[in-house]
Amino acid sequence: MISSDGIRGYNDVIILSVLKDGDSYGYAVSQKIRDVSEEVYIIKETTLYSAFNRLEKNGYIRSYPGEVTHGKKRTYYQITDKGLTFLEEKRDEWQQTKKVVNRFMKEG
């Protein structure tokens, strides 16, 4: 299992990557993260919704009401054009970060 400290700076990128595949709601996003990471990373609900709020405030996603389930409307999230641009910038940054860290984490 990956510690939340080790991955904290990548939560926004992970969430945006999930939303790039299509609009979704909180529980489905958390399940997708769990599935793709093969249960190595399980995002906490408070972390997820804090990220949704931050991403929406920055204009990277927008939210809208969806269907009613169990008497409550689901909130769906959609990545914006600004979010797609941010995601691409972060992917480029990740490639550089990975190179630097790998240089220090050499085996042997």
Secondary structure, 3 states (H helix, E strand, C coil): CCCHHHHHHHHHHHHHHHHHCCCEEHHHHHHHHHHHCCCCCCCCHHHHHHHHHHHHHCCCEEEEEEEEECCEEEEEEEECHHHHHHHHHHHHHHHHHHHHHHHHCCCC
